[in-house]
Amino acid sequence: MLAALSSQLYTDVLYLYSDFGNPDKREKTLNRSLEGWTSIYATKCLSAATLFGVYEAVRGPTSRAFRQLLSGGTGGCAGSEDYDLCLETYLVDNPPSATFEADFRATSVSIMNWMDNISDFSWLLPLNDQETLNSYFRGAAVSAYSELVRLFNM
């Protein structure tokens, strides 16, 4: 909120005390009423507070969901009687690593394990044989991983 407030303040000071910027905006700033000043600053503060409030509210659950996926808990705990306890065990015993390469590898492995646990997945693709389907996705994952490594010189 402070950043949005200071940004608007710097813009207004620039328009009020210099000739920089758009002449129309400068003229509007010079002729702004008290109600206009209040409205602009209140709107900036409210929009920044809303943006960062939503970000903070969504960040925790989203981060937890990604950690659960990267640790392998989402696929490994499917069908478990105590799903939350199983996920906590995965997060404690198998935390996601810090590098992009390791995270990408963990995500690929987790997705493959999750797909292995889904029954009758082969109807989605023309690959009807489960073994062919697994080979196809493993090959695609390895190819994508190899291209990323080549691209980013990891």
N, C-alpha and C positions, 0 to 999 in steps of 0.2 A: 504494500500500500504506500509505503514511504517512497519507493522508487517511482510509482505513477504520479504521486503528488509532486515530487521534486522535478520530474520530467515536465509536467505541465507548468510548474513555476519557472523553470529555465526557459521554456518556450515563450511564456508571457513576458518575462524580463527581456528576452532577445527582441521581441516585437515592440516592446515599449521604449527601449533605450537604444535601439540601433536601427539601421536601414536594411538589415539582412532579412531574407525570407520573402515570402509572397506579399506584395503590397496590399492586396485585398484582405488577407488575414491580419496584417498589421493594422489596417484601418478598423477592422471589426474588433480587434483587441483594444485599441485606443478608445473606441466608443462603447465598450461593453458596460452594461448596467450592473448594479450590485446583485440583482437577481441572476444575471448572466454569469457573473463570477462565481456565485454560490452554486449555481446549477452545474457549471463545468467542473469545478473542483469536487463537488459531491458525486457527480457521475464517474469521474476518474477513480475516486477512492472506492466507491461501491463496486465498480467493475473489476478493479484489481483485487479487492477482498473476495469477491465471488469467484474469480478465476483461481486464486491461490487456495481458497477454501475447498473448492471442488477438487483441485489437485491433491491437497492433503488428505481429503476423504477417500479418494480413489487409489492413492499411492500404496497404502498399506495392504489392502486386499489383493491388488494386482501384483505387487511384489511377492507376496506370500504364494499366490497361485503359480507364478513363474518359478519360484524356488522349489515348490512341490513338483512341478513338471521336470525341472532340471535334475532333481535328486532321484527321480525315478519313482517317487511315491505315488503319483497319480495313476500310473499304469500298474505298479506292483500291488497296490492296495485295493484295486477294483474287486468288489465282492467281499471284502473283509467285513467281519461283524462290527469291529470297532475301527471305523475308517480313520477318524481323527487321531487315535493313538498310533495306528499304523503309519500315518503320514508324519507324525512327530518323530517316530523312530527312524524313518528314512531321512528326515532333515537333520537329525542329530548324528546318525551314523554315516551319512553320505551327503555332506553339504556340497552345493555347487561350487566349482572352482572360480578363480578370479579372472582367468584369461579368456579372451574371445574364442580361441581355438578349443579350449577345454569345454567351454559352455556350448559351443556349436556341436561338438562331439557328443556331449551329454544329451543335448536336445534331440539329436538324430537317433541316438540309442533309445531314448525314452519314447519317441514317436514310434520307432520300430517295435518296441516291446508292447506299447499300447495297441498297435495294430495287430500284433500276434494274439492279444487277449480278446479282441473283438471277434465274435463268431460270425461266420458267413459274410465276410467283407468283400469277397471276390465278385459279388454281383454288381458292384459299383464300376468295375472296369471290365474290359473284354478279356482280361486274363482270368480264366475260370479255374485253373489249377492253383491251389493254395501255395504250393511250393514255387511255382512260376511267379505268382504274385509277390511272395516274400523276396525272391531273387531280384525281381524287377525293382522293388522299392529299395532294397539294400544297394543295388547297383546305382540307382538314382541318387541315393544319399551319399555314397562314396564319390560319385562323379561331382556332385554339387560341392562336397567338402574339398575335393582336390582342386576344383576351379577357384574356390574361395582362398585356399592356401596359396595357389599360384598368383591370384590377383593381388592379395595383400602381402605376399612374400613373408609368410609366417615361418 
